[in-house]
Amino acid sequence: GSPQRAILGPVRLARRPASHPPDQRQDSAVTNVALCVVSTIAVKKHCV
């Protein structure tokens, strides 16, 4: 699988119907975790 697909997968799952807006706090927490994971992987790949 391409890196792009790996990123787009979770993004699609995170999207929810407009009738069920996600909790803002939960949404930002998920975003922070995702950014943390992505940056960690990027740093590991860059260093190794």
N, C-alpha and C positions, 0 to 999 in steps of 0.2 A: 504493500500500500504506500501511496505517496504521502509525504508529510502534510500536504494541503488537506487530503481527505481525513487524516487523523485529527486535524484541527476542526474541520467543518462538521464532523460527526457529533461531537459534544455540543457544538453551537446549535445544531438542529434540535438536539434533544432538549436543550435549555429553553428553546422557544416554546411558548405556550399559547393557547387560544386567548384572544382578547377578553373573552368572558371570564377567564381565570387569571387575572394579573398576579404575577409572582410577588411575594413579600419583598419589599425593597431591601431590607436588611439581609435576608437570605440571598437575594440576587447578588448584592455587592460582595458578600462573603464567598459565594461560588466563583465570582469573577476574580477575586483576590487569590483564591487557591489556584485557579487555572493559570493566572499570570505567574504565580510563584513556581508552579510545576514547569511551565514552558521555559521560564528564565533559567531554572535549575538545569533542565535538559540542555538548553543552549550553551550554558557555561561549561557543563561537563563535556559536551561535544567539542567545544572550542579549546578547552584545556587539554583534552586527550587527543 
